[in-house]
């Protein structure tokens, strides 16, 4: 009779250890999944083909035409028919209630259909006043719930 209780206690202990270890493993997996870094620093406002001009920061010429797809106070996505080979630092000029001329670096380039390219541009050396004006305009536009 004592051996029966000992066997039942041992089985219960093994069952408890296996359940506890399974829960710990599944928690670790969940924590790893939740700890992915969010690369975006600000909310984005999307556009339907808002025109912009792209030029190298080193010179005024040449200029390239593009379309603003989305923008935040830290960067933008631009579509262009031009392959901006060799360009890293650019100046983007666009109008949102006022004309903005912002310097940035091309962080990402993705070829699209119809010989177009998508560029991810991160703003650099954006002064606080310009950033606040841009943020205010983006915030007001997002609250209007309209697509520009």
N, C-alpha and C positions, 0 to 999 in steps of 0.2 A: 504494500500500500504506500509506503514512504517513497519507493522508487517511482511509482506512478505520479505522485505529486512533484517529485524532482524533475521528471521528464516533462510534465506539463509546464512547470516553471521555466525550464530551459527553453522549451518551444516558444513560450510567451516572451521571454527575453530576446530570443533570436528574431521574432516577429517585430518587436519593438525597435530593435537595432536596425533592421532592414527598412522599416517605415521611416524612421528618423533619418537614416542616410539618404533615402530616396528624396525626402523633402528638402534636405540640404543641397543635394545636387540640382534639383529643379529650381531652387531659389537662386543658386549661383548662375544658372543659365538665364533666368529672368533678369538678374542684375546686370549681366553682361549685355543683354539686349537693350536695356533701358539706359545704359551709360553711353550710347552713341552721341557724339558731339553734334550739336546743331550748328551748321556752318553759317546760317543766315543770322544776321545781327538785327534786322529790322523787317517790318512788314513790307510787302511789295504791292504795287499797283500795276495792273495789266492794262495794255493799250491795244488798239487795233490799228496798226500801221501809222503811228505818230512819227512824222519825219524828223530826222536829225542829220547833222553833218559831223563827220569824223575826220580829224586831221592829226598828223604827227605833232607832238608837242615841240619838237626841235625846230619845225619850220611851219610857215603858213601854207605853203604849197606842198604837195597836192592835197586836195580835199576829196573826201568820198561821201557819197550819199548813203543813208541808211534809214532804218525804221526802228523806232523804239518799241520793244515788246513788253517789257516791264521794268520798273524802276523802284528803288528804295533809297533811303538816305545814305546807303553805303555802297551802292553799285547799281548796275543796269544790265539788261540783256538787249542786244542790238542785232538786227538782221541786215545784211548787206549783200549786194550782188558782187562786190569787190572782194578778192582774196587779199587780205592785208598781210601779205608775206613780209616778214622782217619787222613788222611794227610791234612794239611792246608798250611804249608810253604814248598815249593818245589824248587828244582834247576833243570832247564831245559837246556840240552846241545844239540845244533844243529849246523849245518854248512850251512852258506850262504856266499860263497867266503872266509870265515874265520870261525873258530870255536868260538861259543859264549857259555858262561856258565852264565845264568842269573837266579837270585833268584826271586821268585814270590809267590803269594798267590792264592789258588784256590778260585775263587769267585762264580763259577757256575759249577754244575755237572748235566748232562742230560743223562739218559740211552738211548741208540740207539738200533737198530735191531742187530741181530747176536752177542749178548753178548758183545757189545762195549759200551764205555762211552765217552761222549764229555765233556771236561773240559775247562772252561774259566779261564785263568790265567792272573792276573794283575801283572806287574813287580813292585818290590819294591827295594828301595835303588840302583837304576840303576845310575851309575856314568855318568857324562856328556860326557866323552870321548866315552864310550861304546854306549850311546844313540845316539851320533852323527854318529858314524861309522855304527850302525844299520840303522839309518834313511837314510844315504847316500846310502847304499846298497839297501834298499827297494825302495828308490826314483829312483835309476838307473834301477832296475829291472822293476819297473812300467812303466818307459818310454820305455823300450824295447818291451813292449806289448807281453811278452811271459809268459807262464805258466810253473813254475818250477816243 
